Amino acid sequence: MKQGDALYAALLAREFPAQTLLRYRSELRRLPCVVIQGEPPLQNVISANKIASALGIEPGMTKVEVEAFPAVTMLRRSLEEERTAKAVLLECAGNFSPRIEDVSQDGIFLCVLEISGTEKLFGPPLALAKNLLSHVRTLGVGASIAISHNFHTAVAMAKGTSAPNIRCIAKGDETGALSLLPLTVLEMTEEQAEIFSLWGIRTLGELAHLPEKELVSRMGQAGKCLRQMARGEFPHLLQPLEPDFTLEESMQLDSPVELLDALLFVVNIMLEQLIFRATARVLALTSITMHLTLEEGARHVCTIQPALPTNDRQLLLKLLHLELETHPPSAAILTVALKAESGSTGKMQFGLFSPQLPEPSRLDVTLARIRALVGEGNVGRAVLQDTHRMDGRGMEAFRVPARPRAIVEQPPPARSAMRMVRPPEIAWVTLQSKRPKTFLFRGRCYAVEHAYGPWIVSGEWWAATLWGIEQWDLVARTPDGQMLCCCMVRDPMREEWKMVALYD
């Protein structure tokens, strides 16, 4: 191949509505299945798998006609699942070439990749096609691939190639390779197809041998374009698209599901697809949001966030299981959709004497089980809030740090511990010159030896939760010599004293 020559790979998946629905229904792939659409009693077949087609079932048959065949499974068409599957296939193709044009038709997925210049990444064109076909098959879709230096030749050969096959057309052999293909592989109007039928033209080879001038005089420039396509000579300007990378999978259930085990069986297959797509881009899943559509139009949403990005399917499935047990849906489930956020699969290397962190998978499951016992907002790590309030602390989700902290050997500084009194306890205080002199706390009387303060703080003047306190640090002693170091506050709005902390 000369440098600068374009090379195209056409990826085609037939009976796309049927293949889309069978992606998550592996148990039905060896059974005759058809996809129907329409409202009863005007339902008709729009797609069928190979086993159903071998029985003689064809698109356009009514539901009553299909019921005459033994043991045929009928599935309702899901446009949402087709949209998701199409986005998944375009994303898969984007891993092999950044220049992709979508030329799909109703019931057929078809995209064309320009693969010139990819030899150093994926090897020769045949190796790239095998690799791409393997990835598509892992996604649960059967397809065929045709490679040619002409865009329309690749499309026509893909339509004339049965899955899962690969055809490579050498440059200059386009006319001979296309000669035996039927005219149906070209996009033509019904009027054009009827004219060729009256002339007795059935194959591209017969069309390619028609005299050009006479054909143009009878069919115009459209006839010339069809003849060039049949000869593999019609030029094309690629119109590439930029598919978005969104980790989403959705499925419409055949019947309402109430049992959690049945739902998790479906979710397990969807997770496998998400993980495969993330792994193909050297990414890991940081969070998964599950959207459930329930009966009577209700919706249920739940989210899991592992401590570290992971592609461990069993771990993610267990976290979803615990989340659904803690917050179960309120009705039977009709559709399931998973949306994942991706992140880098960072690795951490600890020092030889650094303390070992808990294993992320065990940590996630343990935290999920604790949340189910003590409540959603009672598990995490304490954080300081942006306030001067004495109890200005909150809780946030626990996260394993991305990098371990460096351990520096330093002598421990002299510190004193402060133990917060929860809840603050009321104390009775006597004043002298507006300073605490004595107070009664837990049934014992203390004489104040040193009083530091007051420190006056307030906040939230803009809300109904307005607060203000007068804080004192006290050193006091009982008559028998027992010393107490404490922190007390006075609420000037309520004129009451409270013990909030004890110093060790």
Residue pairs with C-beta under 8 A, 6 or more apart in sequence:
1 7
1 116
1 149
1 171
5 116
5 149
5 171
6 114
6 116
6 149
6 151
6 238
7 114
7 115
7 116
7 125
7 147
7 148
7 149
8 112
8 113
8 114
8 115
8 147
8 148
8 149
8 150
8 151
8 154
9 97
9 112
9 113
9 115
9 125
9 128
9 129
9 132
9 145
9 146
9 147
9 154
10 110
10 111
10 112
10 113
10 145
10 146
10 147
10 148
10 154
10 155
10 157
10 158
11 89
11 93
11 109
11 110
11 111
11 112
11 113
11 132
11 136
11 143
11 144
11 145
11 158
12 108
12 109
12 110
12 143
12 144
12 145
12 146
12 158
12 159
12 161
12 163
13 19
13 89
13 108
13 109
13 110
13 136
13 141
13 142
13 143
13 163
14 108
14 142
14 144
14 163
15 47
15 48
15 49
15 107
16 47
16 82
16 85
16 86
16 104
16 107
16 108
16 109
17 35
17 46
17 47
17 77
17 82
17 107
18 33
18 34
18 35
18 47
18 48
18 49
18 75
19 49
19 85
19 140
19 141
19 142
20 78
20 81
20 82
20 85
20 141
21 33
21 35
21 75
21 77
21 78
21 81
22 28
22 29
22 33
22 49
22 140
23 81
23 85
23 139
23 140
23 141
23 273
24 140
24 251
24 266
24 269
24 270
26 140
26 269
28 73
29 49
30 51
31 51
31 71
31 73
32 48
32 49
32 51
32 52
32 55
32 57
32 69
32 71
32 72
32 73
33 48
33 49
33 51
33 52
33 72
33 73
33 74
33 75
34 45
34 47
34 48
34 49
34 52
34 57
34 66
34 72
34 73
34 74
34 75
35 45
35 46
35 47
35 48
35 74
35 75
35 76
35 77
36 43
36 44
36 45
36 46
36 63
36 66
36 74
36 75
36 76
36 77
37 43
37 44
37 46
37 76
37 77
38 44
40 63
41 63
41 64
42 62
43 62
43 63
44 59
44 60
44 61
44 62
44 63
45 57
45 58
45 59
45 60
45 61
45 62
45 63
45 66
46 59
46 77
46 107
47 59
47 77
47 107
48 57
48 58
48 59
52 69
52 72
55 69
55 72
56 69
57 66
57 69
57 72
59 107
63 74
66 72
66 74
75 254
76 252
78 251
78 252
80 250
80 252
80 335
81 250
81 251
81 252
84 248
84 249
84 250
85 109
85 139
85 141
86 104
86 109
87 243
87 244
87 246
87 248
88 139
88 249
88 273
88 277
89 109
89 111
89 136
89 139
89 141
90 100
90 102
90 111
90 241
90 243
91 243
91 245
91 277
92 132
92 135
92 136
92 139
92 277
92 280
93 100
93 111
93 113
93 132
94 100
94 243
94 245
95 135
95 280
95 281
96 113
96 115
96 118
96 122
96 128
96 131
96 132
97 113
97 114
97 115
97 118
98 240
99 113
99 114
99 238
99 240
100 111
100 112
100 113
100 114
100 240
100 241
100 243
101 111
101 112
101 238
101 239
101 240
101 241
102 110
102 111
102 241
103 110
103 111
103 112
103 155
104 110
104 111
109 141
109 143
110 155
110 158
110 159
112 151
112 154
112 155
112 238
114 238
114 240
115 122
115 125
115 128
115 147
118 128
119 125
122 128
122 131
125 147
125 168
126 147
126 166
126 168
129 145
129 147
129 166
129 168
130 166
132 145
133 143
133 145
133 164
133 166
135 280
136 142
136 143
137 143
137 164
138 276
139 273
139 276
139 277
140 273
142 163
142 164
143 163
143 164
144 158
144 161
144 162
144 163
144 164
144 165
144 166
144 167
145 158
145 161
145 165
145 166
145 167
146 153
146 154
146 155
146 156
146 157
146 158
146 161
146 166
146 167
146 168
146 169
147 154
147 166
147 167
147 168
147 169
148 154
148 157
148 168
148 169
148 174
148 177
148 232
149 169
149 171
149 174
150 169
150 174
150 232
150 233
150 234
150 236
151 235
151 236
151 238
152 229
152 232
152 234
152 236
153 169
153 174
153 177
153 178
153 229
153 232
154 169
155 185
156 178
156 181
156 185
156 186
156 204
156 229
157 167
157 169
157 177
157 178
157 181
158 167
159 181
159 184
159 185
160 181
160 182
160 185
161 167
167 177
169 177
169 232
174 231
174 232
174 233
175 205
175 208
175 230
175 231
175 232
177 232
178 204
178 205
178 208
178 230
178 231
178 232
179 203
179 204
179 205
179 208
180 203
180 204
180 205
181 203
181 204
182 202
182 203
182 204
183 193
183 196
183 201
183 202
183 203
183 204
183 207
185 204
186 204
186 226
186 229
186 230
188 196
188 226
192 219
192 222
192 223
192 226
195 218
195 219
196 202
196 207
200 206
201 207
201 210
204 229
204 230
205 230
207 226
207 227
207 230
208 227
208 230
208 231
210 227
212 224
212 227
215 223
215 224
215 227
216 223
216 224
219 226
225 234
228 234
245 281
246 339
247 274
247 277
247 278
247 285
247 339
247 340
247 341
247 342
248 337
248 338
248 339
248 340
249 270
249 273
249 274
249 337
249 338
250 335
250 336
250 337
250 338
251 266
251 270
251 335
251 336
251 337
252 334
252 335
253 266
253 333
253 334
253 335
253 336
256 295
256 332
256 333
256 334
257 263
257 266
257 332
257 333
258 332
258 333
260 321
260 324
260 325
260 328
263 324
263 333
263 336
264 317
264 320
264 321
264 324
266 336
267 290
267 317
267 320
267 336
267 338
268 313
268 317
270 336
270 338
271 288
271 313
271 316
271 317
271 338
272 313
274 285
274 288
274 338
274 340
275 285
275 311
275 313
275 316
278 284
278 285
278 311
278 340
278 342
279 311
281 342
282 345
283 309
283 342
283 343
283 344
283 345
284 309
284 310
284 311
284 342
284 343
284 344
284 345
285 306
285 309
285 310
285 311
285 316
285 340
285 341
285 342
285 343
286 305
286 306
286 309
286 340
286 341
286 342
286 343
287 303
287 304
287 305
287 306
287 340
287 341
288 303
288 304
288 316
288 320
288 338
288 339
288 340
288 341
289 301
289 302
289 303
289 338
289 339
289 340
290 301
290 302
290 303
290 320
290 336
290 337
290 338
291 299
291 300
291 301
291 336
291 337
291 338
291 339
292 299
292 300
292 301
292 329
292 333
292 335
292 336
292 337
293 299
293 333
293 334
293 335
293 337
294 300
294 329
294 330
294 331
294 332
294 333
294 334
295 331
295 332
295 334
296 331
298 330
298 331
300 327
300 329
300 330
300 333
302 320
302 323
302 324
302 327
303 323
304 316
304 319
304 320
304 323
304 368
305 397
306 315
306 316
306 319
306 360
306 361
306 364
307 360
307 363
307 364
307 367
307 398
307 399
307 400
308 346
308 360
308 400
309 342
309 343
309 344
309 345
309 346
310 316
310 360
310 361
311 345
312 361
315 361
315 364
315 365
318 365
318 368
319 364
319 365
319 368
322 365
322 368
322 369
322 372
323 368
325 372
326 368
326 371
326 372
326 376
346 402
348 402
348 403
348 404
350 356
350 357
350 404
351 404
351 407
353 407
354 404
354 407
357 400
357 404
360 400
363 398
363 400
367 379
367 398
370 379
371 378
371 379
377 395
378 395
379 395
379 398
380 395
380 396
380 397
380 398
381 395
381 396
381 398
382 393
382 394
382 395
383 393
383 394
383 395
383 396
384 392
384 393
384 394
385 392
385 393
385 394
386 392
387 459
387 460
388 457
388 458
388 459
389 457
389 459
389 467
390 469
390 471
390 489
390 500
390 501
391 420
416 503
416 504
417 503
417 504
418 487
418 501
418 502
418 503
418 504
419 501
419 502
419 503
419 504
420 500
420 501
421 499
421 500
421 501
421 502
424 489
424 498
424 499
424 500
425 441
425 442
425 498
425 499
426 496
426 497
426 498
426 499
427 439
427 440
427 441
427 488
427 497
427 498
427 499
428 439
428 440
428 497
429 436
429 437
429 438
429 439
429 440
429 488
429 490
429 497
430 436
430 437
430 438
430 439
431 437
435 448
435 451
436 448
436 451
436 472
436 474
436 488
437 447
437 448
438 445
438 446
438 447
438 448
439 445
439 446
439 448
439 474
439 476
439 488
439 497
440 446
441 484
441 486
441 499
444 478
445 478
445 479
446 476
446 477
446 478
446 484
447 476
447 477
447 478
447 479
448 474
448 475
448 476
449 475
449 476
449 477
450 474
450 475
451 472
451 473
451 474
451 475
452 472
452 473
452 474
453 470
453 471
453 472
453 473
454 470
454 471
454 472
454 490
455 470
455 471
455 472
456 468
456 469
456 470
456 471
457 468
457 469
457 471
458 466
458 467
458 468
458 469
459 466
459 467
459 468
460 466
460 467
468 491
468 492
468 493
469 489
469 490
469 491
469 492
470 489
470 490
470 491
470 492
471 487
471 488
471 489
472 487
472 488
472 489
472 490
473 485
473 486
473 487
473 503
474 484
474 485
474 486
474 487
474 488
475 483
475 484
475 485
476 483
476 484
476 485
476 486
477 483
477 484
478 484
484 502
485 502
485 503
485 504
486 499
486 501
486 502
486 503
487 499
487 500
487 501
487 502
487 503
488 497
488 498
488 499
488 500
489 497
489 498
489 500
490 496
490 497
490 498
491 497
491 498
